[in-house]
Amino acid sequence: MAERGTDVLVLGGGPAGSTAGILLAEAGIATTIVEAVPFPRFHVGGSLVPATLPLLDRLGVHDGVASLPHTVRKEGVSFLTDDGVRHVDYWFDEALPPAIPHAYQVRRDEFDAVLLDRAREVGVTVVEGWRGIKPLWDGDRVAGLTIRDRSGEERELRARAFLDASGQAAFMANRMGWRFPYPRHRKVAAVTHVRGAWRAEGRGKGNTTIVSARDGWSWFIPFAGETTSIGTVVDTQLWRRGGSEPDALLAHVIATIPEVRRRLEGAEHLFPALTLQDFSYRVLHRSGDGYCLVGDAAGFLDPIFSTGVFLATETAASAARDISEALARHGRVDGNDFAPTVALTRSLHRIFFAFIRSFYDPNFLAFFYTSPKALHMGAAIASLLAGDVLHPARWRRTGRLQLLVVLSWLQAMLSGWGVPLVEPLAAGPSRGAR
Ligand SMILES: Cc1cc2nc3c(=O)[nH]c(=O)nc-3n(C[C@H](O)[C@H](O)[C@H](O)COP(=O)(O)OP(=O)(O)OC[C@H]3O[C@@H](n4cnc5c(N)ncnc54)[C@H](O)[C@@H]3O)c2cc1C
């Protein structure tokens, strides 16, 4: 077993791993990224929120991402009920100031490759086809990893700090028993790409479209050219009752949801649907001496608002900063040094998970579909959809969300008495998340 060393070892070359790698290398810290799957590789999750753009600028990849062959500019998010009757567009330029008016739809094979190439360009050692097997412990400190290289040989890679950016594989959390499902939020997603789906014209042509239905919701993400990413998220129980077949799940959604059917009439499926299960989990422990978990490896709830890449890149950037400061301060990285990243992760999860849970409440959705103008509540929703929560005034967004949650309780009560505050929805996801 050969042994090699580096200052920082990053497991995973997705958006979190590449972001951390770029920023560490730019700070003059020797960094190695170990990625199991040779790039480019398929990955679900191609809709970015506007708040991701400042970091893309800092990483030096914004122009590269904007000019990728399948990238589309998007200016908002469109929501429809399953019958297509209720419809609302949230525009990023109508968010509370300072608004970033657009973001991008990207194909993740292209996007992730741009980030990983940039990491290489700034001096990160990137090894593809190498798989992390287990952490190397030195007492309570993670001192590196045992990895299996392309030839199948096991090696020890030692490092002064380790970042787990392994995504849903949740390398550390799975091995250490820190990963727990949300008992009331057990979802499954089926995803594919199609050619020839119906496309909106005009300003909303690049928007993500979400179709909300009683048993879940479906997405349409347009790429440049004729390809559209489509997918659906439903309760795992419903999926199991239907025989657990990915194509059968999508076929069921297409057959039973008129708005989805209309958009897919005559469309050609480019590959058999893939399923993703058990993607909603919390991670109870996120850092310790020599290590920190970032991106999906630190927990994930639901992709409804496309915030995954934003959370992944921001938590990774924060961890890179913590490492640089700690190495400069005392030449090593302790668990406490990651306190800012752990606090940021907790705070971002709290904000977006509350927003996501609301989306599964039909009473909240009754307001959501009206884009309420009073007290700028619609603008606050647009801000949250843009991911605009990193500055101290984020309470202006989250406070209005809380107000809407209170109004949805009132709506539930008054609907029971036959005098709802706003017109109730005939359709909408029916299960809450905890
Ligand atoms: C159905 C669905 C739809 C989604 N849609 C969106 C969306 O539209 N927009 C959005 O922003 N987010 C979306 N997301 C979430 C998004 O995909 C993730 O949040 C994002 O990819 C997280 O980035 P990451 O770098 O943490 O992990 P990843 O992007 O998953 O990268 C992790 C990398 O680690 C590698 N790896 C794992 N284990 C090992 C190992 N042992 N050794 C070496 N390498 C390893 C993997 O090969 C992978 O390349 C969606 C998620 C789901 C489930």
The ligand as an SDF file (V2000), in Angstrom:
LIG
                    3D

 53 58  0  0  0  0  0  0  0  0999 V2000
  -34.1340   14.6580   -8.2410 C   0  0  0  0  0  0  0  0  0  0  0  0
  -33.1570   15.7500   -7.9300 C   0  0  0  0  0  0  0  0  0  0  0  0
  -33.1480   16.9210   -8.6820 C   0  0  0  0  0  0  0  0  0  0  0  0
  -32.2680   17.9580   -8.3820 C   0  0  0  0  0  0  0  0  0  0  0  0
  -32.3170   19.1230   -9.0890 N   0  0  0  0  0  0  0  0  0  0  0  0
  -31.5100   20.1520   -8.7500 C   0  0  0  0  0  0  0  0  0  0  0  0
  -31.5260   21.3720   -9.4790 C   0  0  0  0  0  0  0  0  0  0  0  0
  -32.2580   21.5280  -10.4640 O   0  0  0  0  0  0  0  0  0  0  0  0
  -30.6950   22.3670   -9.0850 N   0  0  0  0  0  0  0  0  0  0  0  0
  -29.8460   22.2200   -8.0150 C   0  0  0  0  0  0  0  0  0  0  0  0
  -29.1280   23.1650   -7.6680 O   0  0  0  0  0  0  0  0  0  0  0  0
  -29.7740   21.0690   -7.3310 N   0  0  0  0  0  0  0  0  0  0  0  0
  -30.5740   20.0330   -7.6740 C   0  0  0  0  0  0  0  0  0  0  0  0
  -30.4890   18.8590   -6.9990 N   0  0  0  0  0  0  0  0  0  0  0  0
  -29.4780   18.7310   -5.9420 C   0  0  0  0  0  0  0  0  0  0  0  0
  -28.0700   18.6610   -6.5230 C   0  0  0  0  0  0  0  0  0  0  0  0
  -27.9930   17.5980   -7.4560 O   0  0  0  0  0  0  0  0  0  0  0  0
  -27.0590   18.4590   -5.4040 C   0  0  0  0  0  0  0  0  0  0  0  0
  -27.4160   19.2700   -4.3120 O   0  0  0  0  0  0  0  0  0  0  0  0
  -25.6400   18.8190   -5.8500 C   0  0  0  0  0  0  0  0  0  0  0  0
  -25.2150   18.0100   -6.9060 O   0  0  0  0  0  0  0  0  0  0  0  0
  -24.7000   18.6500   -4.6650 C   0  0  0  0  0  0  0  0  0  0  0  0
  -23.3670   18.8340   -5.0710 O   0  0  0  0  0  0  0  0  0  0  0  0
  -22.1950   18.0560   -4.3100 P   0  0  0  0  0  0  0  0  0  0  0  0
  -20.9310   18.5340   -4.9150 O   0  0  0  0  0  0  0  0  0  0  0  0
  -22.3960   18.1200   -2.8540 O   0  0  0  0  0  0  0  0  0  0  0  0
  -22.4270   16.5050   -4.7000 O   0  0  0  0  0  0  0  0  0  0  0  0
  -22.3830   15.8240   -6.1410 P   0  0  0  0  0  0  0  0  0  0  0  0
  -22.6660   16.8050   -7.1890 O   0  0  0  0  0  0  0  0  0  0  0  0
  -23.2640   14.6340   -6.0660 O   0  0  0  0  0  0  0  0  0  0  0  0
  -20.8780   15.3570   -6.2920 O   0  0  0  0  0  0  0  0  0  0  0  0
  -20.3570   14.3220   -5.4680 C   0  0  0  0  0  0  0  0  0  0  0  0
  -19.2430   13.6310   -6.2330 C   0  0  0  0  0  0  0  0  0  0  0  0
  -18.5850   12.7620   -5.3270 O   0  0  0  0  0  0  0  0  0  0  0  0
  -18.2220   11.5800   -6.0270 C   0  0  0  0  0  0  0  0  0  0  0  0
  -18.0730   10.5070   -5.0240 N   0  0  0  0  0  0  0  0  0  0  0  0
  -19.0260    9.9740   -4.2260 C   0  0  0  0  0  0  0  0  0  0  0  0
  -18.5080    9.0190   -3.4460 N   0  0  0  0  0  0  0  0  0  0  0  0
  -17.1890    8.9430   -3.7600 C   0  0  0  0  0  0  0  0  0  0  0  0
  -16.1110    8.1280   -3.2780 C   0  0  0  0  0  0  0  0  0  0  0  0
  -16.2800    7.2060   -2.3190 N   0  0  0  0  0  0  0  0  0  0  0  0
  -14.8910    8.3140   -3.8300 N   0  0  0  0  0  0  0  0  0  0  0  0
  -14.6880    9.2450   -4.7950 C   0  0  0  0  0  0  0  0  0  0  0  0
  -15.6640   10.0390   -5.2880 N   0  0  0  0  0  0  0  0  0  0  0  0
  -16.9070    9.8910   -4.7610 C   0  0  0  0  0  0  0  0  0  0  0  0
  -19.3870   11.3510   -6.9750 C   0  0  0  0  0  0  0  0  0  0  0  0
  -18.9950   10.5400   -8.0720 O   0  0  0  0  0  0  0  0  0  0  0  0
  -19.7400   12.7790   -7.3860 C   0  0  0  0  0  0  0  0  0  0  0  0
  -19.0950   13.1640   -8.5910 O   0  0  0  0  0  0  0  0  0  0  0  0
  -31.3550   17.8050   -7.3040 C   0  0  0  0  0  0  0  0  0  0  0  0
  -31.3450   16.6280   -6.5570 C   0  0  0  0  0  0  0  0  0  0  0  0
  -32.2390   15.6100   -6.8510 C   0  0  0  0  0  0  0  0  0  0  0  0
  -32.2280   14.3580   -5.9990 C   0  0  0  0  0  0  0  0  0  0  0  0
  1  2  1  0
  2  3  1  0
  2 52  2  0
  3  4  2  0
  4  5  1  0
  4 50  1  0
  5  6  2  0
  6  7  1  0
  6 13  1  0
  7  8  2  0
  7  9  1  0
  9 10  1  0
 10 11  2  0
 10 12  1  0
 12 13  2  0
 13 14  1  0
 14 15  1  0
 14 50  1  0
 15 16  1  0
 16 17  1  0
 16 18  1  0
 18 19  1  0
 18 20  1  0
 20 21  1  0
 20 22  1  0
 22 23  1  0
 23 24  1  0
 24 25  2  0
 24 26  1  0
 24 27  1  0
 27 28  1  0
 28 29  2  0
 28 30  1  0
 28 31  1  0
 31 32  1  0
 32 33  1  0
 33 34  1  0
 33 48  1  0
 34 35  1  0
 35 36  1  0
 35 46  1  0
 36 37  1  0
 36 45  1  0
 37 38  2  0
 38 39  1  0
 39 40  1  0
 39 45  2  0
 40 41  1  0
 40 42  2  0
 42 43  1  0
 43 44  2  0
 44 45  1  0
 46 47  1  0
 46 48  1  0
 48 49  1  0
 50 51  2  0
 51 52  1  0
 52 53  1  0
M  END
$$$$
